[in-house]
């Protein structure tokens, strides 16, 4: 792997596995701390980080479990390092409590989840899309999450960079919800000449509190440990200076609504998608991740057969783009939602459609088999 | 009137502490401040405190005028590891109770000791889950009645200090709250240690434990500690049966070994093309 990298260093196109692209994207984004625990199909991210991070002065550690992984990246983030971990379903489940801690303490960090067949150990090496709802609702309490969905090695690179930028900008954990296909596929990855990097806003003095804002949707500045700010970090309900208020309803309401709205209020800036296909289509498809690649092919074939379909591919799953779904629902008669689960994102699509058109599911679980272009076309044809 | 020497290390607005009358946390806090005062620290600028959930976790957060992270239950050590690795020049100290450190967080404790991570863990062992009302802990003596062992505890208590020695800690000591000078000396040693240091302090919880085992007053528990403590040197000459119900106190290990941070930064230097 190291040699392959060296050979390609001169060119702008790399031939990378998705997981390697993710690790390289993280380093390009400024990630300098990675903690992880081996798990299929995400291990290559840790392996690649173990080679590359020390080369750029960063810290790689393999820890005792995923709980230690997520908690140590939280500590590293407070010490000022951009930090990341990578896992799959079982590890993601173990991390949920601490992900809630990161939301509550407004700790920027990136959690890469390479989805595999679940629940439990399931089918460890086989891809799936079963963590969609978990990525949004996995930890207890009220919060809002940013979840990105790559569908190629290229996007494993690009969306990892974006995950870091969003986490720094909104001071929140960001989940890169990948799947086995985008993680293990080996594809050309184009490295852009210029990469936009966003760094967290730091306080210059004590004029702005570290855990509150006059703006009910504001993102407070984040102090770094060891710089004399005497910062109080706690996962308990806290006021704008970090003091615990474990019974006061107003303090809790103010904090939680800000945590929610600092993200939901910026949904239009966060949401990213691709839309293609026929303007006058009567059929819409909403897809994400690996499943979208079958939709691309289905669309090609449909075009040849004279079928009119419009395809919305979500690159961000959360915040959920209700307004885009609504727009499509007003134009088409049916929306198809193909997913490698028994129907998760379709619940959100149906909610956003709100009866304006029909919504049908194509589902498949197990064995890592993708939904094929023909299966999508067949459903479209029957409509 | 002049302030107590420790007030300079404290957030005045957070005093008095919420600890119950008779709690041992104040003694531990005082010993810690005495130690750092004697080490020459005028403030806590060079420190980061990490703690989990439980009464002992509230010793630093919010009371210490310093950077502190009040983490999830049992997770102070991995958070501390993240901080220490990124900012190795800071002194990172973990405070926690026996449930937090040796119960839910034991996995992290063992691995931090194994790595010889350069942090100090002070475990206040009151032998019970005090904050939640006195449930049995992994450190509760056999036979003790708690709110979840109404018929007496049938499990063996964990010897955390011994475990730390075998896991690879560089410095391990155990004292009780009536050995304040020894405790202070150990804290000073631990803070100077370039490796993993672990101090267990046997402490009293009259509210949630003492009153259920016939020691309603704090002083009764402290006398129990005093009368049943055996120095480790003496304990080594005694038979197992003679040590039943005794508290072995002293330094369990004090050795020199390269710490984890030091090794990681050496590795980074090597990877970057240095020697």
Interface residues (C-beta under 8 A of the other chain):
Chain A: X32 X33 X35 X54 X55 X57 X58 X59 X61 X63 X64 X65 X67 X68 X69 X71 X72 X73 X74 X75 X76 X77 X78 X79 X80 X81 X83 X97 X98 X101 X225 X226 X228 X229 X230 X231 X232 X233 X234 X235 X236 X242 X243 X244
Chain B: X11 X14 X45 X46 X48 X50 X61 X62 X65 X66 X67 X68 X69 X70 X71 X72 X75 X78 X79 X80 X81 X82 X83 X84 X85 X86 X87 X89 X90 X107 X108 X110 X111 X264 X267 X268 X270 X271 X272
